[in-house]
Amino acid sequence: MKTTGWMMCAAAAAALAAVTWAAPLHAQQAQQSDVVIVGKEGWLFPAWGSLSEVDTAAVQSSTALIADAKQALAARGIQLEVLVLPDKVTFYEDRLPEGRVVSPTVKKRYDTILGSLQAAGVDALDARKVLSDTRATGKDVFYRSDQHWTQPAADAVADAIAARIKQKVPQLAGEAGTGMALGSETRERRYGDLAELFLDPAQRTAVGRDTFVVRRATEAQSLLDDGKAPVHITGHSMVQAYFGFPQKLSNDIDRPVTVNWKSGNVGPWVVLLEYLESADFRDNPPQVLVWQMFEPVYGFGPAAQGQWDNASIMTPAQWQERLHKALGH
């Protein structure tokens, strides 16, 4: 699997996983921060997505930009695969603190997004169903004190995306046997990112660590190999190598996969542009581009002040101008 310089290697990420919940939070420790909801049994949830309201106009605006990108990429012979990952809270609403609930409108938000995409001619995977099916087997799909998905969840979605790619682009460039071999799984004990980054020491200690299951890199695996790849993934930290999605997708399609990602505060709009404006894209354009987004912030467009870091902010028109310029239109 080839990656860009933005990829964090698994070894560098592995400084951090867990004990099971052993004691209730004290009342003073359970106070909510601005960015984290502290739930029952130490479950933590990002607070940047509303539990009560959905801005349908904003959803439609984002969809319009995505549909434009799909058409522009198609003109270059590139298949866009939009991957909207569902909100953690919709799977673990019962772990929210007393008095916090998910409104019926928010429960339907993922359907609203998929329906908006479908109406705009963008066929996207129902990743929520994939994760629901995975959880029905008794496996957690998100970590307790972390915003990220588990290995079984990442694997299941990679399988589903791979099936879509094979159906839509049956003749992938490259040689058979060049997909990434999957390394053995290992367990790491650390605090989840929501606990590590946003809780005070007392809260963090009360929540405790989680056990993260990740794959070791195989001897043949290099995160900085050169060469062409028919599939590229762009998104936020969910698709970094540490959580296993790109490796599993590469293994499934039996071809190399490239990745660029940045943390969620940057937003998906700039992350996509950084790839399309790169020499990597110019020299080795893929056949398929997997663009990963996140349900709670789907409606935050390129101009979402206060949601993305300042350097990421631009008007939708500016974003489209850069997109089309990068694609040579």
TORSE-804715 format. One line per field, with one value per residue (C-alpha): residue number from 1; z, x, y; residue in three letters. Coordinates in steps of 0.25 Angstrom, whole numbers, plus 5000, padded with zeros to 4 digits. Last residue first. Layout:
N
nr: (NUM/...)
z: (Z/...)
x: (X/...)
y: (Y/...)
rest: (ALA/...)
//
This chain:
329
nr: (329/328/327/326/325/324/323/322/321/320/319/318/317/316/315/314/313/312/311/310/309/308/307/306/305/304/303/302/301/300/299/298/297/296/295/294/293/292/291/290/289/288/287/286/285/284/283/282/281/280/279/278/277/276/275/274/273/272/271/270/269/268/267/266/265/264/263/262/261/260/259/258/257/256/255/254/253/252/251/250/249/248/247/246/245/244/243/242/241/240/239/238/237/236/235/234/233/232/231/230/229/228/227/226/225/224/223/222/221/220/219/218/217/216/215/214/213/212/211/210/209/208/207/206/205/204/203/202/201/200/199/198/197/196/195/194/193/192/191/190/189/188/187/186/185/184/183/182/181/180/179/178/177/176/175/174/173/172/171/170/169/168/167/166/165/164/163/162/161/160/159/158/157/156/155/154/153/152/151/150/149/148/147/146/145/144/143/142/141/140/139/138/137/136/135/134/133/132/131/130/129/128/127/126/125/124/123/122/121/120/119/118/117/116/115/114/113/112/111/110/109/108/107/106/105/104/103/102/101/100/99/98/97/96/95/94/93/92/91/90/89/88/87/86/85/84/83/82/81/80/79/78/77/76/75/74/73/72/71/70/69/68/67/66/65/64/63/62/61/60/59/58/57/56/55/54/53/52/51/50/49/48/47/46/45/44/43/42/41/40/39/38/37/36/35/34/33/32/31/30/29/28/27/26/25/24/23/22/21/20/19/18/17/16/15/14/13/12/11/10/9/8/7/6/5/4/3/2/1)
z: (4935/4938/4950/4960/4953/4955/4970/4972/4966/4974/4987/4984/4980/4993/5001/5008/5022/5023/5029/5040/5046/5043/5051/5056/5042/5033/5019/5013/5017/5030/5026/5027/5041/5049/5037/5035/5021/5014/4999/4992/4979/4968/4955/4962/4956/4957/4953/4955/4968/4974/4970/4979/4976/4976/4989/4996/4990/4996/5010/5009/5007/5017/5029/5036/5050/5047/5047/5033/5023/5010/5005/4994/4991/4985/4978/4982/4983/4997/5002/4998/5005/5017/5018/5015/5027/5037/5049/5050/5035/5035/5029/5042/5044/5033/5018/5005/5000/4986/4977/4965/4971/4964/4970/4981/4995/5007/5017/5015/5017/5013/5027/5031/5039/5052/5052/5062/5074/5084/5098/5106/5117/5129/5130/5145/5141/5130/5138/5149/5139/5131/5119/5105/5098/5105/5108/5094/5088/5095/5107/5104/5105/5091/5086/5074/5061/5051/5038/5026/5012/5004/4990/4979/4976/4963/4955/4952/4947/4952/4942/4949/4951/4956/4962/4967/4974/4980/4986/4991/4998/5005/5009/5014/5022/5029/5032/5038/5047/5051/5054/5063/5059/5064/5074/5086/5100/5097/5084/5072/5064/5076/5072/5076/5063/5062/5063/5050/5043/5049/5044/5030/5031/5035/5024/5014/5002/4993/4979/4975/4965/4973/4978/4983/4991/4997/5001/5007/5015/5020/5023/5032/5039/5042/5057/5057/5053/5064/5074/5081/5096/5108/5121/5128/5121/5108/5108/5103/5090/5087/5072/5068/5077/5068/5056/5043/5033/5019/5009/4995/4984/4972/4959/4952/4937/4937/4933/4944/4954/4950/4951/4965/4969/4965/4972/4985/4984/4983/4994/5003/5000/5002/5016/5019/5015/5024/5036/5046/5060/5074/5077/5070/5065/5071/5085/5082/5090/5102/5109/5123/5128/5125/5117/5117/5105/5099/5092/5101/5114/5121/5136/5140/5149/5159/5160/5162/5151/5153/5155/5148/5133/5125/5124/5112/5101/5094/5088/5075/5066/5062/5059/5051/5041/5041/5026/5022/5014/5004/5005/4996/5000)
x: (4955/4969/4965/4973/4966/4952/4955/4961/4949/4939/4946/4946/4931/4928/4934/4947/4952/4963/4973/4964/4962/4949/4936/4937/4934/4928/4932/4936/4922/4918/4906/4913/4918/4910/4911/4926/4932/4942/4945/4949/4955/4955/4963/4975/4983/4998/5006/4996/4990/5004/5008/4997/4986/4976/4981/4981/4967/4962/4967/4962/4948/4948/4950/4962/4957/4955/4970/4977/4977/4984/4983/4989/4984/4992/4984/4978/4964/4961/4976/4976/4963/4968/4981/4973/4963/4973/4971/4985/4986/4978/4964/4957/4967/4960/4958/4964/4966/4972/4970/4977/4991/5004/5017/5026/5026/5024/5016/5024/5019/5027/5031/5016/5011/5004/4989/4982/4973/4971/4968/4962/4968/4961/4949/4952/4966/4962/4952/4963/4973/4964/4957/4958/4971/4973/4959/4954/4966/4964/4974/4984/4986/4990/4986/4992/4986/4995/4999/4990/4997/4995/4990/5001/4997/4989/4996/4993/4980/4967/4958/4944/4942/4928/4926/4940/4939/4926/4931/4943/4935/4927/4939/4946/4933/4934/4949/4947/4936/4944/4956/4949/4944/4949/4943/4950/4946/4937/4943/4934/4928/4927/4925/4913/4909/4898/4909/4915/4901/4899/4913/4909/4895/4902/4911/4900/4909/4907/4901/4902/4892/4887/4875/4883/4892/4880/4875/4888/4889/4874/4876/4888/4880/4868/4872/4875/4861/4856/4864/4876/4875/4882/4874/4883/4897/4898/4901/4887/4890/4901/4899/4894/4904/4916/4911/4911/4922/4919/4927/4926/4932/4936/4940/4951/4951/4955/4941/4937/4945/4937/4924/4927/4932/4919/4911/4919/4917/4902/4902/4909/4898/4887/4892/4893/4878/4875/4881/4878/4874/4874/4887/4895/4909/4921/4919/4928/4924/4930/4926/4931/4921/4910/4913/4923/4919/4932/4934/4929/4933/4922/4922/4924/4936/4929/4918/4928/4929/4925/4935/4941/4940/4949/4964/4971/4978/4994/5007/5004/5002/5016/5016/5004/5009/5003/5000/5001/5014/5006/5003/5006/5000)
y: (5088/5082/5074/5083/5095/5089/5086/5100/5107/5098/5101/5116/5115/5108/5119/5116/5112/5102/5111/5115/5102/5095/5096/5111/5116/5106/5111/5098/5092/5087/5078/5065/5069/5058/5048/5047/5047/5038/5040/5027/5031/5020/5019/5027/5038/5035/5048/5059/5052/5050/5064/5069/5078/5067/5061/5075/5078/5065/5069/5083/5078/5067/5076/5081/5079/5064/5061/5059/5048/5044/5029/5021/5006/4995/4984/4971/4977/4971/4972/4987/4990/4982/4991/5004/5001/4996/5006/5010/5012/5025/5024/5028/5039/5048/5046/5042/5028/5025/5013/5009/5010/5014/5014/5018/5011/5020/5011/4999/4985/4973/4970/4971/4982/4978/4979/4986/4983/4994/4991/5003/5011/5017/5026/5030/5033/5041/5049/5052/5056/5066/5060/5066/5060/5047/5043/5046/5040/5027/5024/5012/4998/4991/4978/4971/4965/4958/4965/4966/4964/4977/4975/4973/4959/4962/4973/4987/4994/4990/4984/4981/4996/4997/4983/4982/4995/4992/4979/4986/4997/4986/4978/4991/4994/4981/4982/4996/4991/4978/4987/4997/5010/5024/5034/5028/5025/5013/5009/5008/4996/4987/4972/4963/4959/4969/4980/4975/4976/4990/4994/4990/4996/5009/5008/5010/5011/5023/5025/5040/5044/5056/5049/5038/5048/5054/5041/5036/5049/5048/5034/5037/5048/5039/5037/5052/5055/5045/5052/5045/5046/5052/5052/5041/5040/5034/5019/5015/5023/5014/5011/5025/5031/5027/5035/5028/5028/5034/5028/5034/5026/5034/5027/5034/5036/5050/5054/5045/5054/5066/5059/5054/5067/5074/5063/5066/5081/5079/5069/5079/5089/5079/5075/5090/5092/5079/5085/5074/5076/5069/5061/5071/5067/5074/5067/5055/5043/5036/5023/5022/5013/5023/5035/5047/5055/5062/5075/5086/5078/5070/5069/5054/5056/5065/5054/5043/5034/5020/5008/4997/5000/4990/4993/4998/5004/5018/5020/5012/5024/5024/5009/5010/5020/5033/5036/5051/5048/5040/5025/5013/5000)
rest: (HIS/GLY/LEU/ALA/LYS/HIS/LEU/ARG/GLU/GLN/TRP/GLN/ALA/PRO/THR/MET/ILE/SER/ALA/ASN/ASP/TRP/GLN/GLY/GLN/ALA/ALA/PRO/GLY/PHE/GLY/TYR/VAL/PRO/GLU/PHE/MET/GLN/TRP/VAL/LEU/VAL/GLN/PRO/PRO/ASN/ASP/ARG/PHE/ASP/ALA/SER/GLU/LEU/TYR/GLU/LEU/LEU/VAL/VAL/TRP/PRO/GLY/VAL/ASN/GLY/SER/LYS/TRP/ASN/VAL/THR/VAL/PRO/ARG/ASP/ILE/ASP/ASN/SER/LEU/LYS/GLN/PRO/PHE/GLY/PHE/TYR/ALA/GLN/VAL/MET/SER/HIS/GLY/THR/ILE/HIS/VAL/PRO/ALA/LYS/GLY/ASP/ASP/LEU/LEU/SER/GLN/ALA/GLU/THR/ALA/ARG/ARG/VAL/VAL/PHE/THR/ASP/ARG/GLY/VAL/ALA/THR/ARG/GLN/ALA/PRO/ASP/LEU/PHE/LEU/GLU/ALA/LEU/ASP/GLY/TYR/ARG/ARG/GLU/ARG/THR/GLU/SER/GLY/LEU/ALA/MET/GLY/THR/GLY/ALA/GLU/GLY/ALA/LEU/GLN/PRO/VAL/LYS/GLN/LYS/ILE/ARG/ALA/ALA/ILE/ALA/ASP/ALA/VAL/ALA/ASP/ALA/ALA/PRO/GLN/THR/TRP/HIS/GLN/ASP/SER/ARG/TYR/PHE/VAL/ASP/LYS/GLY/THR/ALA/ARG/THR/ASP/SER/LEU/VAL/LYS/ARG/ALA/ASP/LEU/ALA/ASP/VAL/GLY/ALA/ALA/GLN/LEU/SER/GLY/LEU/ILE/THR/ASP/TYR/ARG/LYS/LYS/VAL/THR/PRO/SER/VAL/VAL/ARG/GLY/GLU/PRO/LEU/ARG/ASP/GLU/TYR/PHE/THR/VAL/LYS/ASP/PRO/LEU/VAL/LEU/VAL/GLU/LEU/GLN/ILE/GLY/ARG/ALA/ALA/LEU/ALA/GLN/LYS/ALA/ASP/ALA/ILE/LEU/ALA/THR/SER/SER/GLN/VAL/ALA/ALA/THR/ASP/VAL/GLU/SER/LEU/SER/GLY/TRP/ALA/PRO/PHE/LEU/TRP/GLY/GLU/LYS/GLY/VAL/ILE/VAL/VAL/ASP/SER/GLN/GLN/ALA/GLN/GLN/ALA/HIS/LEU/PRO/ALA/ALA/TRP/THR/VAL/ALA/ALA/LEU/ALA/ALA/ALA/ALA/ALA/ALA/CYS/MET/MET/TRP/GLY/THR/THR/LYS/MET)
//
